[in-house]
Each structure stands twice: as C-alpha cells, then as structure tokens.
Amino acid sequence: MNSEITGFLGTLSGKRPGIWIHAVDIVYEGRVAGGALSDSGEGWVRWVNLAEVREQVAFDYLKILDKLS
C-alpha cells in the first residue's frame, strides 16, 4: 500500500512500561494513495475499527488517537 502523509498528530516519548528502553514515537495522519495491503514478516495487515480494538492499543497511543474523534 502506498500512503501520503497529510498531517502531524503528535509525539509520545519516555520509558515504556515493562521494558528498559526509552523511545520517541512520531504519529502522522495520512491517506491511502494506491496499492494494496499485504502481509509481511512482521505480521498480518488488517483494517480495524478502533472501537473494537481499543483495549488492545499499546502504550499511550490512545491519547493521540482520541484527537481524531
């Protein structure tokens, strides 16, 4: 799948709960620009409804995703 970045949603930083690393995540907003979804060695690709997987979202990503609603 090809994508186009359309905006910046926010950043998350700090120590991750339960692990020893510190990380900075940059979260962008985008749109599909072509191509097709395809699985990779890292896992399966699926479109999901956030309301259905909300309890499975890791770290503090919901703080940023809630800005979308």
C-alpha positions as CSV (number, residue, x, y, z in Angstrom):
1,M,0.0,0.0,0.0
2,N,1.2,3.5,-0.8
3,S,0.4,6.3,1.6
4,E,0.5,10.1,1.6
5,I,1.2,12.0,4.9
6,T,-1.4,14.6,5.3
7,G,-0.6,15.9,8.8
8,F,1.1,15.5,12.1
9,L,-0.9,14.2,15.1
10,G,1.6,14.3,17.9
11,T,4.5,12.6,19.7
12,L,4.9,10.2,22.5
13,S,8.1,9.9,24.5
14,G,9.6,8.4,27.6
15,K,10.2,5.0,29.2
16,R,7.9,2.2,28.0
17,P,6.1,0.3,30.8
18,G,7.6,-3.1,31.5
19,I,10.6,-2.6,29.2
20,W,14.0,-1.0,29.6
21,I,14.1,1.3,26.5
22,H,13.2,5.0,26.1
23,A,11.5,5.9,22.8
24,V,10.2,8.8,20.8
25,D,7.2,8.0,18.5
26,I,6.1,10.4,15.9
27,V,2.5,9.9,14.8
28,Y,1.3,11.2,11.4
29,E,-2.1,11.4,9.8
30,G,-2.3,10.1,6.2
31,R,-4.4,8.7,3.5
32,V,-4.2,5.7,1.1
33,A,-2.6,6.8,-2.1
34,G,-2.7,3.5,-4.0
35,G,-1.6,-0.1,-4.0
36,A,-3.0,-2.9,-1.8
37,L,-2.5,-4.1,1.7
38,S,-0.1,-7.1,2.1
39,D,1.2,-9.1,5.0
40,S,4.9,-9.1,5.9
41,G,7.4,-10.9,8.1
42,E,6.4,-8.6,10.9
43,G,2.7,-9.6,10.9
44,W,-0.7,-9.5,9.3
45,V,-2.2,-6.4,7.9
46,R,-5.9,-5.6,8.6
47,W,-8.2,-2.6,8.7
48,V,-9.8,-2.5,12.1
49,N,-12.4,-0.4,13.9
50,L,-10.7,1.4,16.8
51,A,-13.7,0.9,19.0
52,E,-13.3,-2.9,18.6
53,V,-9.6,-3.0,19.5
54,R,-9.4,0.0,21.9
55,E,-8.4,-2.2,24.9
56,Q,-5.5,-3.7,22.9
57,V,-3.8,-0.4,21.9
58,A,-0.4,-0.3,23.4
59,F,1.3,2.4,25.5
60,D,-0.3,5.9,25.3
61,Y,-1.3,5.9,21.6
62,L,-5.0,6.4,22.6
63,K,-4.1,9.9,23.8
64,I,-3.2,10.8,20.2
65,L,-5.9,8.7,18.5
66,D,-8.5,10.4,20.6
67,K,-7.6,13.6,19.0
68,L,-9.1,12.2,15.8
69,S,-12.6,12.0,17.2
